[in-house]
Structures are given as structure tokens and as C-alpha cells.
């Protein structure tokens, strides 16, 4: 499989079935429906399906034994375990079956038929499921992001997935959309954060016209080599994908640098994804509070409720001129309302209990998606789905990274991050704090370890003049230890402090190590630095007089005076959409 390529799998119809071969008298798996051709036996699969059949026979010796007449060997299709002729009657009657004498009860002969039928069903289901499974695997397209992601989500940690929508023109019927003759851009970007306890999620939209820095990005080439795409400063965020040969891994790196949130995986979709997925669920309910006739997107709706699919669904999420002040930020709000409605539709009883819709979703989803190799198989995607299935839509919040118009522009075309609003929001995501109020029965109370950690902040505080501390930079910005030392000594009166340079090892999070008899100093320093309870690392033995504590600044450190304690509530004036709420586009 190449870096951008589609996984290879034989195109096999999952509806293939067992048929009777009159030449051999055996039932064989038909894999070719071409007119005038004889049924062909399946190649011997060293597969999960074959193993499933073997396990079934071992687990049910009675049924297996009943399918064999004494003194005879079972006959099967070449290479694929199958039922003997007579186990299931061919169309038109039971040719070759013996007559029972004297009307005696079926006895062993009845068990033989019943056992054979059961084995036949198990074999057919196992093989059919496996073939369809492989068919879905073949739909997926994968990209090796060369370490941009974590390599795999973990059950005991939060999950961060970058959802990308590209404006590259792909597929039939998309000539009216996107950037013609372009490799595409990061047109829609959502960082989807799922909490560690799987009770809630936050979907953070990142405006495509945001001015930001793009880091150097290693990319996997078609010949297997690696090419590093140089980074850029002060450019549009959407150029992190497609432009200059950048792949989704470049966008992952850009988002992590921008938000401070580690990204585990990416999922990317093109225009066709909106059309096929909305059609697969039977349409997505939307609401507009005015008549709409947008000539550019070809969206034409009357005021009120509608169920959109296909081209109209795509037009709804693409329009920039139908709602709000015709900006990308208002288009983001429309997309969030649409995605919230799609989530409700996908998790509704009407979808989950409809095999037709589920199969359609599986087909549409796998054909529309490009993913990183860390989740580049149906098995891994199913595992990810199992992790996400418990999140109730009412506990999913869509929001947008707070931004302001770019002050450097006379004609406003781009935006910059509003740090005052963005930092509290990002800290909540970094610390896995929900933007929704999760009910107590859905979210477990803090365990004893967390409660004990919080207790470390309870108690007396030492005066700043009595705090003794050595500082190390273990992952903060360059020069963090020296600037923090100056800030502590000059601004906060912590004169007994020293800078010991770089730490022996890098830390993701800032930590303060201290002895039990230094607890009052630790609490006071935590207040000054804005350290959370989890940053405090108490020892077990008291320290000698005059011994300093050790403060190591981690990768989460932004600067002296910037609190590392995440807020418990999001800023009141940030834009947000709850996934369980119906929102009318304006």
C-alpha cells in the first residue's frame, strides 16, 4: 500500500451464495455471476472465516458428527468447508434422500439434517461477513503521517481526532465546488476531543482564514522516501493541507502547535462524503428561518424545516452567502448545526435498527474517508467506534476557536486568535474538562487518588520570602527558566530562587517536587504560578533545613503569570452549538 493509496482487495459481492454443482454433487460458494459460466469454487482462504468454521465445528461436536453418515467421509467444496449434498435440499425437491420406513421418528437422521443446516448457516454467514469485511477494507484510503499522530488511541486516555474537509475537486458532479486546478486546502477543520471517561466530547472548529505558523512537515512520497516540507510563518491555516505538497500530517502538526492538544488520528473527507452520507441516512433534517436562494451554491429552500441529502446537503454546508454576514465564520456555524443534526440522525433508532441504512453508511463512510495508518482498517475503526459509542449527543459541544479580525488588514479578509478567550477554552480541552454539564449518573465522581491530589492544595501558605525553589526548563519555551526566575524574584518577592538551566529530561507537564515539611511553601508557590493540584509531587521524607524545592517547567508552560489551572467553565461569550439541540440557520 502506498502512502496515499487505496488498500487492495478483491471486488467480491457479499451477496454471493452456496449453489449445487451438478457435476460434482457438492455445494460450492458461487463467486462469479457472469452469464453462462459455471459456479466456481472459492480459493482456499487462510482466513478468519475458515478459522471461524473450524472453531464452530470443534465447539459443537454433536452437530458436526450428525452431519456425517457412518463409514462415509464428508464431501465439501474445494478449499472451502461446506455442507454435503443432502444437508440442505436443492431447489425442486430432496433428490437422493432416503424414504423413512414405517413412519418412525426422525431420530439420528433428523439430527443429521438439523445439524447440517446449522453448519451451513454458520459457514455461509462467516464467509459472507468476511468477504464484505474485506470489501470495506478495500474502500479505505490511508496516509502515513510519519509520527504526526500518537500512533493509536488508548482506552485510558482522552482521544483527539482531527476531522478534515478538503475543497479539492474529486468525484463526479463536483465541478461547481472547490478550488479548480488545485491540490486542495484544509477547507473545514474540526478537532474532535473525546473525554477520558467517554461521557462527553468537544468539537473545536478552526477557521480556514486564520493567520498562523505552519511547522516543518515530513511527508511520505509515493516511492517510499521522505520529503520535509519547510514551515511558514504568518500564513493562512488552510494552506497546511494540499499546498506545497503538504499532507494531513502537516495539518495535524499545525493544530497541535496551535492548540497545545496532541492529535491522535485524522479523518479526511471530500465533497462526495456529504452527499453520500446524508443520502445513506435518508436525509439530514435542517431548519432555516428565511427563504434561501443562493445562486452560487445553488441552495434553494423555503423558510422552515427540510430534510436534505445529496447535492442539496452539500450546497447547505458549502454556502457562504445564504446566512449571517456571509463570512467563513458564519458558514462554520451552519456546518456545526448540520453535523449536529447528522449525529442525531445517525444515532437515532430509525438508523440503528435499519440494516439497509447501516450497510449504506458503511459503504458511504469507507468510500468517502481517508485516514491515517493508525486507524487504517475496519478492525481499528470498529475499535474506535466502540470507544465513541457511549457519548450522548447532548454531551457533545461544537465551538469555534475565538478569533478577531486581523488588525494588520485594511480590508478584512483573515483573522487572528483572540488569546484572552482562546486560552481558557484550550486549557479546558487540554485538561479534559467538559463544556457541557454531564449528569452525575453519567460521569463517575472523582476517585480517591484525584480527591487526595486536590487535598494537597488545602492548608497554610508560607510567605513568599520563605519560599526556596530551584527552577529547571523541562520543555517550556526557550529561556522559560530565566524569565520565570526574574518574575518570581522581582514581581513576587521569591528571593530564594535559582535557575539551574535545562532539566535532565523533558516533561509534558510542569511539576513541583517537595518534601512533606515544605508543603506550605509548595502551596504558596502553586498559588503564584497557577499550578494545578496534579503538578504537586510530594516526597516521603522531610528535607534538611535550607533545601530548596524543585520546579520543572514542562511543555504545558506558556510563561510566568499564565495559569496552568484549567477553568471549570468556558467563557460565557464563546460561540457554541450543542449536538442535541435543533438550530435554525439565519
Secondary structure, DSSP 8 states (H G I E B T S, - for coil): --SS-B-------TT--EEEETTTTEEEE-----TT----------SHHHHHHHHHHHHTHHHHHHTS-TT-----BTTB----BTTB--TTS-TT----STT---HHHHHHHHHHHHHHHHHHHHHHHHHHHHHHHHH-EEE--TTSS-SS--TTS-EEEEEEEE----STT-TTSS-TTS---EEEEEEEEE-TTSS-EEEEE--TTBEEEE--EEEE-TTS-EEEE--EEEEEGGGGSSGGG--HHHHHHHHHHHH-----EEEEE-HHHHHHHHHHTT-EEEEESS-EEETTTTEEE-SEEEEE-HHHHHHHHH-SSSSTTSSHHHHHHHHHHHHHHHHHHHTSHHHHT-HHHHHHHHHHHHHHEEEEGGG-SHHHHHHHHHHHTT--GGGEEEEE--EEE-TT-SS---EEE-HHHHHHHHHHHHTT--SS---TTTS----HHHHHHHHTT-S----GGG-EEEEEESSSSTTHHHHHHHIIIIIS---EEEEEEE-SS--SS-EEEE-GGGHHHHHHHHHHHT--GGGEEE-SS---TT--EEEEE-TT---TT---S--SS--TTS-EEETTS--EE-
